[in-house]
Amino acid sequence: MRPFSGSDCMKPVGGCINRAFGNKEPWQVAAITATTVLGTVWIWTELTKDESLYVRGKRQFFRLAKKIPAVRREVEKELSKAKNDFETEIQKSNQHLTYTTRLPEKGLSKEQILGLVDDHLKTGHYDWRDGRVSGAVYGYNPELVQLVTEVYGKASYTNPLHSDLFPGVCKMEAEVVRMACTLFNGNSSSCGTMTTGGTESICMAMKAYRDYAREHKGITKPNIVVPRTVHAAFDKGGQYFNIHVRYVDVDPDTYEVDIKKFKRAINSNTILLVGSAPNFPYGTIDDIESIAALGVKYDIPVHVDACLGSFVVALVRHAGYQLRNFDFAVKGVTSISADTHKYGFAPKGSSVIMYSHKKFKDHQFTVTTDWPGGVYGSPTVNGSRAGGIIAACWATMMSFGYEGYLEATKRIVDTARYIERGVRQIDGIFIFGKPATSVIAMGSNVFDIFRLSDALCKLGWNLNPLQFPSGIHICITDMHTKPGVADKFVADLRTCTAEIMKDPGQPVVGKFALYGMAQSIPDRSVIGEVTRLYIHSMYYTPEK
């Protein structure tokens, strides 16, 4: 009898299988077969999920760890302390105000109400009018405030949902969108809608592309590919619309997205590619032309987030500065979000989402055809919308005109470049990448950068903290272009840095120490819980 060899299994393979199952009962053969097939499908499903096994395993580990009584008690102790700290800070800020927890028995007079409004608006540690705040308020002109106040008053009760009642307001919105499309080099096919802010503009684009991909490509497990530095609104949109967000790291020198890694992140379920112009943390612009080329190659829409850059990034080349192409002039760019309430200087609550073609905009709309209340359709998240905001935005754009926005752009970018040059001359700190428009981000390899933030805070400056890596940034607005503001910032920055450099190894203390500590906590869900407590604290009212 010759010895058994592997070749026996090849002649035929069925012979091998028969011998392996020769002594099994039929039900055992069926059970083994079913288990093998289902097990293989399960393993394949787990391995091909958008999130890696490592990420899911890490999250599960921390979830289980927090179920251990001792661990949970310690976490709850720290969360309780954070809650008390947040509420104490709120109480301290509003200690001169009286809380109203039920409707007054009789309505207040106009004078009483206006007095209370003034009292509420005076709270806070910073005077944003003096140009010491990063971003937040992008321009303040008393004459413009008077204009938009009057316009908003006239249109405050209008609602474009009822287009038959307020066709003029709808016309204003259409003109805001068309003027914005023109600024971003859109052609006659470009279109869009107004929204309440950059987050809604981004979320509307994600919703539109999700539905477009589902209808035209049959994609039911969508993902989008974005730079690590993209705005957090994309994560919010992912949570809202069940879209997985695939983050791609940026180049550590340029702080622009790594195009090679970006390309590798694309797969058959990718419904959208995203780039920033500029991004929020560092103010750098991603290589939109390369991203758009990938979009054309793989037939995937490309969205450019210009919410922060707004009209400044649209006009910076007109103001004499060099900037790579990023808008509808780039083949493959299919949508752009831009905030009119930032460098459009309109009142808060207005933004624009623009598309290269209405086939994408169609999928942004929500239409309900079988409701007993009638056929219902709305272009954005909201049904009823504030016609006053639309009118005020329109009035602001009409007031500024092209020349007004161009002059503002030149003032802002001139100031940003002036501050950038000053910062680069200060020993001990560096600038992340190459700022494209108005954001200047700083870090240090010598000392904890949050010490500098703390020192500037004590002098009345309010800058934005960054993480991974630690940094701070200032977003230059028209408020910083006032005489002396830029010089004062650079001088204070130089003085504070020089003082810190006398003992660079000293740790940061106080509330700014929390920023560094938060980055070191591996379980990010804990940071999420603390953040939720902070948001809850903003709605604090006393029990009695």
TORTORBA-714958 format. One record per residue (C-alpha): x, y, z; residue in one letter. Coordinates in steps of 0.5 Angstrom, whole numbers, plus 500, padded with zeros to 3 digits. Each point is the difference from the previous one (the first is absolute). Last residue first. Example, Ala and Ser with C-alpha at 12.3 -4.5 7.8 and 13.67 -1.06 7.14 Angstrom:
2
527498514S
498493502A
END
This chain:
544
430656585K
503494497E
505505497P
501500492T
505497496Y
500499493Y
507502498M
502494506S
497495495H
505501495I
505500505Y
498493502L
499498493R
508502499T
502496507V
496494497E
504500493G
506501504I
499493503V
498497494S
507502497R
503494504D
507502499P
501506505I
506504498S
497505496Q
495502505A
506501505M
503505495G
493504499Y
499499508L
507504502A
496506496F
495500506K
506502505G
507498500V
505499494V
506496502P
507504500Q
505497496G
501507496P
503504506D
502506497K
497498493M
493502504I
502507501E
502501492A
494497498T
496504504C
503507497T
500497493R
493499500L
498506503D
504504495A
497496494V
493501503F
501507501K
503502493D
494496497A
495504504V
503507499G
496503495P
494495499K
501494495T
499495506H
492501500M
500499492D
502493502T
506496501I
499493503C
505499506I
503493501H
503496506I
503493500G
501493503S
501495494P
495496500F
496506504Q
499507498L
498506505P
496506497N
502507502L
497505505N
505506501W
498504507G
507501503L
499494504K
498496494C
506501497L
504497506A
495494500D
501499492S
508500501L
499495505R
496496496F
506500495I
504495505D
507502499F
506499495V
497496494N
495506500S
493501496G
497505496M
494500495A
498507496I
493500496V
499505495S
501498493T
505495498A
504498506P
506496499K
502494504G
499501508F
504506502I
505500505F
502502507I
506500505G
503506496D
496506497I
501502493Q
495495497R
495503504V
501507497G
500498493R
493496502E
497507503I
502504494Y
497494495R
494500504A
499508500T
501500492D
495494500V
495504504I
500506497R
501497493K
493496501T
497506503A
502504493E
497495496L
494499504Y
498508499G
502500493E
495494498Y
494503504G
500501507F
493503501S
497495495M
504494504M
497503506T
493500498A
500493497W
502498507C
495504504A
495497495A
501493501I
501501507I
493503501G
497495496G
501495505A
499493498R
494496501S
501493498G
507499502N
505495498V
501503493T
496500493P
493499503S
495496497G
493498502Y
494497496V
494501504G
498500508G
498493499P
507498498W
501496494D
505504496T
506501505T
506504497V
506501503T
505504495F
508499500Q
499494495H
497506495D
507504501K
504494497F
496500494K
500508500K
507500498H
507503502S
497501507Y
500505505M
498500508I
500507503V
500503507S
496504505S
498500507G
505505503K
499507497P
503501493A
507502500F
502496493G
506498504Y
496496505K
493501500H
500498492T
503493502D
502496494A
499493498S
502498493I
498494495S
502496494T
507502499V
502495495G
503505495K
503506504V
497506498A
494499505F
505501506D
507498502F
505503496N
507501503R
501507504L
504506498Q
498507503Y
499506496G
493502503A
496496495H
504494502R
497501507V
493501497L
497493501A
504498506V
498507503V
493498498F
499494505S
507498502G
496496506L
495497496C
504498494A
499493501D
501497493V
496494498H
502495495V
495495496P
503493499I
501498492D
506496502Y
505504496K
496507500V
500499508G
507499500L
502506495A
495504505A
505498506I
506502496S
497507498E
498501507I
507499503D
498502507D
500507503I
503502506T
497504506G
503495505Y
494498504P
494502496F
502498493N
500505494P
498498495A
498493503S
500494496G
495494499V
499494496L
492497500L
497494499I
505495502T
497493500N
505497494S
506502504N
504506501I
505500506A
506499495R
499506496K
500504507F
506497502K
504502494K
496507500I
503502507D
495505503V
503507501E
504501506Y
506502496T
506497504D
496494504P
496498494D
493499501V
497494503D
494497496V
493499504Y
495495497R
493503502V
494494500H
494503498I
494498505N
496507498F
500504507Y
507497502Q
503501494G
498507500G
502501507K
507497497D
500505494F
498506505A
507498504A
503504494H
506497496V
507499503T
500493500R
499501492P
493497498V
498493496V
493499500I
496493502N
494497497P
497493502K
494500496T
503502493I
495498494G
504505495K
495504498H
495500505E
504499506R
506504498A
495506499Y
497499507D
507500503R
502506496Y
494504502A
500499507K
508501501M
499507496A
494502505M
504498506C
506504497I
495506499S
497499507E
507500503T
502506497G
494504502G
492501500T
499498493T
500504493M
499496494T
504497494G
501501492C
505500495S
498498493S
501507497S
507500502N
503500507G
507504501N
499500508F
498508500L
495498494T
497494505C
500505506A
496506495M
495494498R
499497507V
498507503V
496502494E
496494501A
499501507E
498507499M
495498495K
497495505C
499506504V
496504495G
496494499P
497500507F
493498500L
500495494D
507498503S
497497506H
507496503L
503507498P
498503507N
499507502T
499502507Y
506504501S
500503493A
500507502K
503499506G
506497497Y
501506495V
500505505E
505496504T
504498494V
501508499L
501502507Q
505494500V
503503494L
501507503E
503497506P
505496496N
503494504Y
503494496G
502493501Y
497498507V
502493502A
507501497G
506500505S
498506505V
504506502R
497504495G
498506504D
492498499R
501493503W
500503507D
502493504Y
498498507H
493498498G
493504502T
499507497K
495497495L
495497506H
500507503D
498503493D
495495499V
497502507L
500507499G
496499493L
495496504I
499505505Q
499506495E
495496495K
496498506S
500493504L
494496499G
496498506K
500494504E
507499498P
501493496L
504495504R
507499502T
503507499T
507500503Y
502507503T
507502497L
506503504H
503493502Q
500498492N
507499499S
501497507K
494495499Q
502498493I
507498503E
497497506T
496495495E
506498497F
504499506D
494496503N
499496494K
508498499A
500498507K
494495499S
504498494L
506498504E
496496505K
496497495E
507497497V
502498507E
494496501R
500497493R
507498501V
499497507A
493496498P
503497493I
495502495K
505506498K
505494497A
495497496L
499507496R
507501500F
502493497F
494501495Q
503506497R
507497499K
497494497G
496504495R
506505498V
505494500Y
495496495L
500506496S
494504498E
497500493D
498492501K
503496495T
503495506L
494499504E
496499494T
505495497W
500496507I
493500500W
499497493V
506495502T
496498506G
493499497L
503496494V
504495505T
495500505T
495498494A
505495498T
501497507I
493499501A
498497494A
505495500V
498499508Q
493499497W
502495495P
504495505E
508501500K
505494498N
501502493G
500507501F
508501499A
500494495R
495503496N
503507500I
507497498C
496496494G
497507498G
506503499V
501495494P
505498499K
503506503M
500497507C
504494498D
505505498S
501501508G
503493501S
497494503F
506494501P
499495495R
497493502M
END
